[in-house]
Amino acid sequence: AFGELPGSQFNTGWVQTQLATAHFNMAQHVQAEAAFRRSRQLEPHRLQGMEVYSTVLWFLKREHELCYLAQEVVALDRLA
C-alpha cells in the first residue's frame, strides 16, 4: 500500500519508519535497516521507532551503528 503513494508522501520519515517496522515484524532486518536509514536521512530529529531501529541494529550485530544511534537519540532528548 505504501508503494502506491506519490514520491512526496512516500519519502517522509513517517512512512519510512512504518515500512521499516513492517519489515522488522516480518524478520526482514536488512530491509528494515535500509528503511530506517532513509527515515533518519529525511528526518534526523524523528525519535518515533528508534527503539525498533536499535533492535534491528542489535539483530544485525551492528554495534558501532547502535552506539552512534544511542548517542544521537540522547543528544536529541535526554529522557529518550
N, CA, C and O of each residue as an XYZ file, in Angstrom:
320
protein
N       0.821     -1.198      0.000
C       0.000      0.000      0.000
C       0.864      1.260      0.000
O       0.554      2.232     -0.690
N       1.961      1.238      0.786
C       2.822      2.417      0.825
C       3.488      2.659     -0.522
O       3.760      3.804     -0.882
N       3.751      1.598     -1.264
C       4.388      1.732     -2.565
C       3.545      2.480     -3.576
O       4.064      2.948     -4.589
N       2.262      2.600     -3.318
C       1.366      3.315     -4.225
C       1.304      4.806     -3.937
O       0.671      5.556     -4.680
N       1.953      5.240     -2.867
C       1.945      6.661     -2.525
C       2.801      7.453     -3.504
O       3.780      6.933     -4.040
N       2.433      8.713     -3.740
C       3.307      9.557     -4.559
C       4.643      9.761     -3.833
O       4.707      9.674     -2.607
N       5.687     10.029     -4.585
C       7.019     10.193     -4.013
C       7.085     11.208     -2.886
O       7.819     11.022     -1.916
N       6.314     12.286     -3.014
C       6.348     13.328     -1.979
C       5.829     12.813     -0.639
O       6.228     13.320      0.409
N       4.963     11.835     -0.655
C       4.457     11.252      0.583
C       5.270     10.030      1.005
O       5.488      9.798      2.194
N       5.716      9.253      0.018
C       6.484      8.051      0.313
C       7.817      8.397      0.961
O       8.283      7.691      1.855
N       8.419      9.475      0.512
C       9.726      9.879      1.016
C       9.599     10.807      2.216
O      10.100     11.931      2.218
N       8.914     10.301      3.233
C       8.814     11.023      4.504
C       9.310     10.095      5.611
O       9.282      8.872      5.475
N       9.755     10.691      6.690
C      10.240      9.897      7.810
C       9.172      8.984      8.373
O       9.459      7.853      8.764
N       7.940      9.469      8.416
C       6.854      8.665      8.993
C       6.625      7.398      8.181
O       6.557      6.301      8.736
N       6.505      7.554      6.856
C       6.248      6.387      6.003
C       7.427      5.429      6.056
O       7.228      4.218      6.160
N       8.639      5.939      5.989
C       9.810      5.072      6.034
C       9.908      4.333      7.368
O      10.321      3.174      7.404
N       9.530      4.995      8.461
C       9.526      4.328      9.767
C       8.477      3.224      9.806
O       8.727      2.153     10.359
N       7.315      3.471      9.228
C       6.272      2.445      9.177
C       6.720      1.253      8.337
O       6.497      0.102      8.713
N       7.355      1.535      7.197
C       7.880      0.468      6.346
C       8.949     -0.340      7.086
O       8.956     -1.571      7.044
N       9.833      0.363      7.750
C      10.903     -0.306      8.488
C      10.332     -1.207      9.577
O      10.798     -2.330      9.766
N       9.334     -0.718     10.284
C       8.712     -1.508     11.344
C       8.026     -2.747     10.760
O       8.084     -3.829     11.344
N       7.382     -2.580      9.612
C       6.746     -3.728      8.954
C       7.802     -4.758      8.554
O       7.602     -5.957      8.749
N       8.910     -4.304      8.004
C       9.999     -5.230      7.652
C      10.527     -5.935      8.897
O      10.785     -7.138      8.872
N      10.684     -5.191      9.973
C      11.162     -5.788     11.222
C      10.201     -6.878     11.698
O      10.631     -7.958     12.104
N       8.917     -6.592     11.646
C       7.917     -7.560     12.103
C       7.886     -8.822     11.249
O       7.399     -9.863     11.692
N       8.406     -8.732     10.019
C       8.495     -9.908      9.147
C       9.900    -10.508      9.185
O      10.242    -11.352      8.357
N      10.710    -10.070     10.149
C      12.094    -10.541     10.331
C      12.960    -10.265      9.108
O      13.880    -11.027      8.811
N      12.670     -9.183      8.402
C      13.477     -8.741      7.262
C      14.367     -7.598      7.750
O      14.131     -6.429      7.444
N      15.379     -7.960      8.502
C      16.168     -6.962      9.217
C      17.007     -6.076      8.303
O      17.183     -4.892      8.589
N      17.521     -6.622      7.225
C      18.327     -5.810      6.299
C      17.455     -4.734      5.650
O      17.860     -3.576      5.556
N      16.256     -5.119      5.203
C      15.342     -4.156      4.600
C      14.876     -3.131      5.636
O      14.714     -1.952      5.321
N      14.665     -3.585      6.865
C      14.256     -2.666      7.931
C      15.341     -1.634      8.178
O      15.054     -0.446      8.325
N      16.582     -2.084      8.222
C      17.674     -1.137      8.445
C      17.736     -0.097      7.332
O      17.927      1.089      7.601
N      17.578     -0.527      6.100
C      17.623      0.408      4.970
C      16.516      1.456      5.081
O      16.759      2.640      4.846
N      15.315      1.035      5.434
C      14.199      1.985      5.575
C      14.432      2.925      6.754
O      14.123      4.114      6.663
N      14.969      2.413      7.853
C      15.271      3.287      8.989
C      16.353      4.300      8.623
O      16.286      5.455      9.042
N      17.340      3.880      7.851
C      18.375      4.833      7.422
C      17.764      5.944      6.576
O      18.098      7.116      6.748
N      16.867      5.575      5.660
C      16.185      6.592      4.845
C      15.386      7.522      5.730
O      15.396      8.736      5.523
N      14.692      6.972      6.716
C      13.903      7.788      7.635
C      14.787      8.790      8.369
O      14.431      9.960      8.512
N      15.950      8.316      8.836
C      16.868      9.191      9.579
C      17.465     10.261      8.667
O      17.725     11.378      9.115
N      17.685      9.932      7.391
C      18.196     10.928      6.449
C      17.155     12.006      6.178
O      17.478     13.190      6.088
N      15.904     11.581      6.049
C      14.823     12.517      5.747
C      14.458     13.379      6.956
O      14.222     14.580      6.822
N      14.415     12.761      8.131
C      14.011     13.461      9.354
C      14.926     13.042     10.506
O      14.545     12.194     11.312
N      16.117     13.619     10.594
C      17.077     13.196     11.620
C      16.609     13.449     13.051
O      17.153     12.864     13.988
N      15.622     14.299     13.229
C      15.108     14.605     14.571
C      14.022     13.632     15.029
O      13.593     13.690     16.182
N      13.573     12.745     14.149
C      12.479     11.818     14.476
C      12.958     10.776     15.484
O      13.962     10.096     15.269
N      12.219     10.665     16.588
C      12.534      9.672     17.608
C      11.604      8.468     17.555
O      11.930      7.396     18.065
N      10.454      8.652     16.939
C       9.487      7.562     16.835
C      10.105      6.386     16.092
O      10.641      6.554     14.996
N      10.033      5.205     16.679
C      10.522      3.991     16.050
C      11.980      3.676     16.317
O      12.477      2.637     15.880
N      12.678      4.555     17.030
C      14.098      4.318     17.254
C      14.360      3.109     18.148
O      15.438      2.515     18.089
N      13.377      2.740     18.977
C      13.551      1.529     19.783
C      13.551      0.290     18.888
O      14.249     -0.684     19.169
N      12.769      0.331     17.813
C      12.758     -0.782     16.863
C      14.058     -0.767     16.053
O      14.657     -1.815     15.812
N      14.488      0.426     15.635
C      15.730      0.545     14.882
C      16.903      0.008     15.694
O      17.765     -0.688     15.156
N      16.941      0.323     16.973
C      18.043     -0.169     17.802
C      18.010     -1.696     17.889
O      19.059     -2.341     17.917
N      16.827     -2.263     17.931
C      16.708     -3.724     17.962
C      17.178     -4.335     16.645
O      17.826     -5.382     16.641
N      16.854     -3.686     15.531
C      17.320     -4.146     14.222
C      18.850     -4.152     14.192
O      19.468     -5.124     13.757
N      19.445     -3.064     14.656
C      20.906     -2.989     14.663
C      21.503     -4.066     15.560
O      22.555     -4.623     15.246
N      20.851     -4.359     16.656
C      21.324     -5.415     17.559
C      21.259     -6.779     16.865
O      22.204     -7.564     16.930
N      20.130     -7.051     16.199
C      19.982     -8.323     15.474
C      21.062     -8.483     14.411
O      21.575     -9.582     14.199
N      21.405     -7.383     13.744
C      22.395     -7.424     12.670
C      23.828     -7.325     13.201
O      24.787     -7.328     12.429
N      23.959     -7.239     14.526
C      25.278     -7.143     15.177
C      26.067     -5.928     14.695
O      27.273     -6.007     14.462
N      25.373     -4.815     14.551
C      25.996     -3.554     14.131
C      26.236     -2.695     15.371
O      25.533     -1.713     15.608
N      27.230     -3.079     16.148
C      27.478     -2.441     17.442
C      27.847     -0.968     17.318
O      27.366     -0.148     18.100
N      28.688     -0.619     16.351
C      29.099      0.780     16.198
C      27.909      1.663     15.834
O      27.734      2.744     16.396
N      27.096      1.196     14.892
C      25.919      1.965     14.499
C      24.934      2.096     15.654
O      24.295      3.135     15.819
N      24.815      1.031     16.458
C      23.916      1.055     17.607
C      24.383      2.082     18.637
O      23.571      2.836     19.172
N      25.673      2.116     18.914
C      26.215      3.098     19.858
C      26.019      4.520     19.342
O      25.661      5.422     20.100
N      26.258      4.711     18.045
C      26.077      6.031     17.452
C      24.615      6.471     17.526
O      24.327      7.625     17.843
N      23.700      5.556     17.236
C      22.277      5.869     17.329
C      21.913      6.261     18.753
O      21.183      7.229     18.964
N      22.414      5.519     19.724
C      22.120      5.831     21.128
C      22.611      7.237     21.481
O      21.905      7.984     22.158
N      23.797      7.596     21.036
C      24.322      8.931     21.313
C      23.482     10.015     20.649
O      23.216     11.055     21.251
N      23.066      9.773     19.416
C      22.239     10.753     18.708
C      20.890     10.940     19.383
O      20.417     12.067     19.522
N      20.272      9.851     19.802
C      18.958      9.929     20.431
C      19.055     10.654     21.774
O      18.204     11.486     22.088
N      20.067     10.352     22.555
C      20.248     11.046     23.839
C      20.512     12.520     23.610
O      20.037     13.351     24.385
N      21.256     12.871     22.568
C      21.520     14.272     22.264
C      20.233     15.015     21.884
O      20.089     16.205     22.167
N      19.300     14.303     21.242
C      18.025     14.932     20.873
C      17.082     15.046     22.056
O      16.388     16.051     22.213
N      17.057     14.017     22.885
C      16.140     14.010     24.028
C      16.780     13.171     25.141
O      16.841     11.944     25.059
N      17.234     13.837     26.141
C      17.972     13.161     27.228
C      17.140     12.068     27.892
O      17.705     11.111     28.422
N      15.820     12.184     27.876
C      14.950     11.213     28.534
C      14.474     10.115     27.587
O      13.671      9.268     27.976
N      14.959     10.124     26.360
C      14.508      9.132     25.364
C      15.055      7.753     25.698
O      14.785      6.791     24.978
